[in-house]
């Protein structure tokens, strides 16, 4: 895969020969380089609250494929997590502190494995790496996947409005679907094939991150964050967070008090406080 780098309108872009492009913006004006990778159905700009709470950095905030200003990912095409991590790497100028949320956290983890030279430290906020649960707690994983089945079936039937409604009900900010502006609902519905395109990498571990020893080989400070209230609704997330922390040497698992899955957006200050403590130890 051949990546090129160009600049447009103050944003940095990376594209490859299939025509996909990743757009990005910078958040903050600090001296220390960082990267923030957003969750599914949002864009890099939603990390601005968390970035503002961590003012010592200049954060690169890319838009993942099919999100924000980035080009669409072909529906059903494999390798989305890999291409996303390679796209982020192409935008980076050197080592940085990397923060990822939800699917973006799985991209951040893949980036650390593929390009350890670019990741100085790593924060994974509720990474949706379902393959961890399949190995560590198959019963919990099975319950989670049964709960997610109506959403996945809606995608396969092409009922993207219904799929987006179910997805945001389970993993969103808790806003009623009918109360969202029509353009927002249409945008999220159009992004739902993205969810299906990433399933092999996050549920089947098709990249082999868990069984290959790739995580054991990581030599960077890693913090795995979980919303303190998430496990009550999604027990699978506790299994995933603790499982990843156990596999990465020296990694820590911590809870964000009072927060759910969307902690970077709903609890940016509390999330940032834990990240600051992590970075203080990482740079000591």
N, C-alpha and C positions, 0 to 999 in steps of 0.2 A: 504494500500500500504506500502510495507516494503522497506526502503531505506538502502543501505550500503555505506560505504565510503572506498575507496582505493586510492593509489597513483601510478602513472605510469609516468616515464620519466620526473619528475618535474612538471607534471600537476596533478591537483586534479580531481577525477572522482566521480560521484555518479550514481549508477544504482539500478534498482528495479527488482522484480522477473520476469517481462516480458522481461528482457534483455536490456532495454533502458539504455543508459549511457549519462551523460553530462560531457563533457571535459571542462577544464577551464585553463586559464593562468593568471598570475599576471602582471599588468602594473604599473610601477612606484615603487619607493622605499621609499615613505613617511611613516609617522608614523600613520596616521589616516586611518582606514579601510573604503573602499568603494566598491561598486559593480556597474559595467556598463553592461547593457543588450542591445545587438545589435538588429538591425532591420532584417526583413525577407530578405533572399537571401544573407546575409553576414556571418560574424562570429565574435567572440569576439575580434580578433586582429584588426578589423577595427576601434576600439575605441582608438587606441594607440595615435593618434593625440590629441584627447580631453584629454586623460589621461596625456600626456606630458604637456598640458597647465594647468593642475591642479596637480602640483608636490608634494603637501603636503600629498597626499594620496598614499596608496598602493591599487590599484584597482583590484578586482577580476573580470575577464572578461570571463564568461562562453560562451560556444557554445550551442545555443538552439538545441532541437532535429532536426535531419535531416540537421544540419549545422556544418561546420567546422569538428572537430574530434568527434563529438557526434554521437551516434547511430541514425538510422532512426526511425521516428515515423510511425506507421502503417497507410497507406493512408486511410483517411476517419474516422479514430478512433476519438471519441469525447474526450473532456477534455484536449486538448493540452495546453491551457493557464494554467489550474490548474496544470498539470503535470510539465510544465516548471517552474512555480513559486515554486512548491515543490522541484524540482531539484535544483534550485538556493539556496533555503533555506538549503538544505542538505549540500551544499558546504560552507556555511557561519559558521564562528567560534563565531560570536557574533554580536552586533548591528553595523550597518554601514550606511553610506550615500549612497543611491541608486539612480542611474541615468538610465533611460530607454528610448529607442528611438523607435518610431513607434509601431510595434507589441510588441517589447521589453518593451515599456512603459506600455502597458496593462498588461504584465507579472509583471512588477514592482509594478503596482497598486494592482494587485491581491495578490502579496507577502505582501504588506503593510496591506491588509485586513486579510489575513490568519495568518501572523506572525508579528504582530505589535511590538513584542519584538525584532525583528531583524532589523527594519527599523528606523534609527535615524532621517533621513530627506529624502525627496523624490523629484526628478526632473523628470518630464514627458515631453519628447521632442516629440511633435506632436503624441500623442497617437491615434492610429486608432480605437478608440472606437465608431464605427458607431452607436451603440444603443443610444448614447447621442443625436445624430442628429435626429434619428427617433422620439425621444420624444420631443425635443426642437424645431425642424424645419423640420417637415416631408417633406415639399416641397423640401428643399435643400437636404435632405437625398435621396429622390426619384430620383432626377437628378443625384446625385453621383452614385447611384446603377445602373441606366440605363447606365451610362458611363462605369461602371465596368463590365457590363453584358457580353460583348464579351469575356473578359478574363475568367470569370467564366464558360461560356459555352465551351470555348476551353478546360478547365480543365476537365469538365464532358465528353467531347468527346475524351479525351485522347490525345489531340493535345498540348503536354506540351511545345514544342518549340514555338508555336504561343502564348500560354499563357504567357510564360516568356518574350517574346518580347513585348507583350502588357503591362505587369506589369512593366517592367523596363522603358518603354516609359513614363508611367504615374508617376512612383514613384522613378525612379532611378536617376543616376547622369547625364543623358542627353547624354550618349555616344551612337552612332549609333550601333544597334544590330549587323550588319554585320561587324563592326569594332572590336568587342570583340573577343578574342581568342576562338577557338572552345572548348577547355576544360572548359572555363568559361561558355559558352553558354550551354554546356551539363550539367554542374553542376546545373545551375539555372533552367533548364528545369526539372531536376530530383527533384528539391525542390518544384515545384509548387503544388503538392498535400497538402503540408503543409499549403498553403493559404486557401484551401477549408476546411481543418480540423479545422481551428480556427474560421470559420465564425459564428457558433452558439453562441460562447462566446462573440465575439466582435460586432456582429450585432443584435442578439436577446437578449443579456445579459442573457444567460442561467444560469449564476452563480448568478444572482440577485443582483449585486453590486449596481445598480442604484435605485431600488425600495425597497430594504431591509433596507435602512438606514445605510448600512455599510460604505459609504463614509462620511456621517455626523459624524460618530463615530471616524474618524481618528483624532488623537491628535498630529500630527507631522507637522513640517514646510513643505509645499508643494509649489513647483514652477512649473507652466505649461508653457513651452516654445513653441513658434511657429515661423517658418521662416517668416520674414517680407514680402516675396514675395509669400508665399504659397497660400494665400487666393485668389489671382488673378486667379490661376489655379485650386485650389481645395477649393471652398468656404466652403465646409463641415468641413474643418479642423478648421476654426475660430469658428464655432458653437460648435464643440467638445471641443476645448481648453477652451473656455469661459464657456461652460456648466459644465465641470469638475471642473474648478476653483470655480464656484458658488456653487457647491455641497459640497466642502471640506472646513470646517471652517478655515478661515485665509489664504487660498491658494491665490497665486498671479499668474497672467497671464502676460507674457512679450513677446515682439517680438525681434527676432534676425535680425538686420538690414541687408538687402541685401541677405538673405538666403532663400532657399527653403526647401523642405522636408528633404533633406540629410544634414542638417546643421552641425551635429557633424563631418561629413567628410569634407565638403566644407568650413566651417567656424568654425573650432575648437576654435580659439582664442576668437572670439566674443561670442560663446556659453559658453566658460569657464568663461569669464568675468561676465556674468549674473549668472552663477552657484556660482562663488566666492562670489558675493554680497549676494546671497541667503544663503550660508553657513555662512557668517559672521554674518548675522542676526540670523540664526538658533543656532549658538554657543555663541551668546552674553549673 
